[in-house]
Amino acid sequence: MADGPLVGIVLVSHSGPVAEAVAALATGLAGGGGTAPVAAAGGTADGGLGTSAELISAAAARVDGGAGVAVLTDLGSAVLTVKALIAEGDELPDCTRLVDAPFVEGAVAAVVSASAGADLASVEAAAAEAYTYRKV
């Protein structure tokens, strides 16, 4: 593991249980030892389906250690919510980046690379590379 802060990961899903499950899967597959900080931001504040700017902002603040925050999303309106937060400029930590990657595979790649001490650009590249993973 690297010295200094690690890139934080925020997983945004329309479902709280899905975001939590993907976070648990990614941190579990990252292996032993310490892992990068990961936070799930799923559903709405009242537990319904949807996305919440407040939950996303709070999750990003929790994982921000100064090395940047990578945000992965599941579906369209989650992307739009994160883009709006980034555009506002003061709702998310500095160096927060929306990562274009498949949600599950990208989350695993992001957490593994961040846990190894990769910088934000490398975490983003590892997550995006998950688009190339073939299953058949």
Secondary structure, DSSP 8 states (H G I E B T S, - for coil): --SS---EEEEEESSHHHHHHHHHHHHHHT-SS----EEEEES-TTS-SS--HHHHHHHHHHH-SSS-EEEEESSHHHHHHHHHHHHHSSSS-TTEEE--S-HHHHHHHHHHHHHTT--HHHHHHHHHHGGG----
